[in-house]
């Protein structure tokens, strides 16, 4: 992913108003991120525990998505798999993150959800830079590059559903 400025981030959101995008908290360490190791920029809202955000690239342009994060999580005894990077986590390590659809459909209350790593660190798990709480990822026959391509494809499909 190419590096982004705060302005790039704020103007990229497709499923919230310009005013909402202007007010949302943007990470202050954008200049320090390892952009070449990210498939998307993801962060939680420190002032609103039920909100998360991600920005990815689609067709060479940044696309931001405001996500909801369920505040009450249940079922901590099971394992779940992220639908983006296919990392398996115990307990609350994977969460359903719904996002309001873009345009008129979103204004009417329609949304699309994705099960993803609660910590939004999919890019790091795929590259082996972060280990899930369970201590391991399922070994795959795909190369790291193929796993990255699959993660990007799954992310793209989710973003495309926001416009459908």
C-alpha positions in Angstrom: 0.0 0.0 0.0 1.3 3.5 -0.7 1.7 5.9 2.1 -1.2 8.1 3.1 -1.5 11.6 4.6 -4.2 12.7 7.0 -5.9 14.4 4.1 -5.8 11.3 1.9 -7.4 9.3 4.8 -10.2 11.9 5.5 -11.2 12.3 1.8 -11.2 8.5 1.1 -14.3 7.5 3.1 -17.2 6.2 1.0 -19.7 5.3 3.7 -19.9 8.4 5.9 -20.5 12.1 5.4 -17.8 14.6 4.8 -18.5 16.0 8.2 -18.2 12.6 9.8 -14.9 12.0 8.0 -13.6 15.4 9.1 -14.3 14.6 12.8 -13.1 11.0 13.0 -9.7 10.3 14.7 -6.9 9.6 12.3 -3.8 7.8 13.6 -1.0 10.3 14.3 1.8 7.9 13.3 1.0 7.8 9.5 4.6 8.9 8.7 6.0 6.0 10.7 3.9 3.2 9.2 5.5 0.3 7.3 3.3 1.0 4.3 4.9 -1.6 2.1 3.8 -4.3 4.6 0.1 -3.1 4.8 -2.8 -4.2 2.6 -5.0 -1.7 4.5 -4.7 0.8 7.3 -6.9 -0.2 10.1 -7.5 1.4 13.5 -10.0 1.6 16.4 -11.6 4.8 17.5 -10.1 5.5 21.0 -13.1 7.7 21.9 -15.8 5.3 20.7 -15.1 1.7 21.4 -17.9 0.6 18.9 -16.1 2.1 15.9 -13.2 1.1 13.7 -11.9 2.4 10.4 -10.0 1.0 7.5 -8.5 2.5 4.3 -7.4 0.4 1.4 -6.5 0.9 -2.2 -8.9 0.2 -5.0 -7.9 0.9 -8.6 -5.0 3.0 -7.4 -7.2 5.2 -5.1 -7.6 5.1 -1.3 -11.0 3.9 -0.2 -12.0 4.4 3.5 -14.6 2.4 5.3 -16.2 3.2 8.7 -16.9 0.0 10.5 -19.0 -0.7 13.6 -17.5 -2.9 16.3 -19.8 -4.8 18.6 -19.2 -3.7 22.2 -20.5 -6.9 23.7 -18.7 -10.1 22.5 -19.9 -13.5 23.4 -18.6 -17.0 22.9 -15.0 -16.7 24.1 -14.5 -20.5 24.2 -14.6 -20.9 20.4 -12.2 -20.3 17.6 -13.1 -18.0 14.6 -11.4 -17.4 11.3 -11.0 -14.0 9.7 -12.6 -13.9 6.3 -10.0 -11.6 4.9 -6.6 -13.2 5.9 -7.9 -16.6 7.1 -6.1 -16.3 10.5 -7.8 -18.3 13.2 -8.1 -16.7 16.6 -9.5 -18.0 19.9 -12.3 -16.2 21.7 -12.9 -12.6 20.6 -10.0 -12.4 18.2 -12.4 -12.3 15.2 -15.4 -9.9 15.1 -18.2 -9.2 12.8 -17.6 -5.6 11.6 -20.6 -4.2 9.8 -20.2 -1.1 7.6 -22.9 1.2 6.3 -23.2 0.9 2.5 -22.1 3.7 0.3 -24.6 6.2 -1.2 -28.3 6.1 -1.0 -28.4 2.5 0.3 -26.3 3.4 3.3 -28.5 6.4 4.0 -31.4 4.1 4.0 -29.7 1.9 6.7 -28.3 -0.9 4.6 -25.0 -2.4 5.6 -22.6 -5.2 4.8 -20.5 -7.0 7.3 -17.2 -8.8 7.3 -15.7 -11.2 9.9 -12.2 -9.9 10.5 -9.3 -9.8 13.0 -10.5 -7.7 15.9 -7.2 -6.0 16.1 -7.2 -5.2 12.3 -3.8 -6.6 11.9 -4.5 -9.0 9.0 -1.6 -7.7 7.0 0.8 -8.5 9.8 -0.5 -12.0 10.4 -0.3 -12.9 6.7 3.3 -11.7 6.6 4.3 -13.5 9.8 5.0 -10.1 11.5 2.5 -10.8 14.2 1.4 -14.1 15.8 -2.2 -14.7 16.9 -3.0 -15.2 20.6 -3.1 -18.9 20.0 0.6 -18.8 19.1 0.3 -20.0 15.6 -1.3 -19.7 12.2 -2.6 -22.7 10.2 0.2 -23.8 7.9 -0.8 -23.3 4.3 0.7 -24.6 1.0 0.3 -21.0 -0.5 3.3 -18.8 -0.6 3.2 -15.6 1.5 2.7 -13.6 -1.8 -0.3 -15.8 -2.7 -1.7 -15.3 0.8 -1.3 -11.6 0.5 -3.0 -11.6 -2.9 -5.9 -13.7 -1.4 -6.2 -11.2 1.5 -6.3 -8.2 -0.9 -8.9 -10.0 -3.1 -11.1 -10.8 -0.1 -10.8 -7.1 1.1 -11.6 -5.9 -2.5 -14.7 -8.1 -2.6 -15.9 -6.6 0.8 -15.3 -3.0 -0.5 -17.1 -3.8 -3.7 -20.1 -5.0 -1.7 -20.4 -1.6 -0.1 -21.2 -0.2 -3.6 -23.5 -3.0 -4.7 
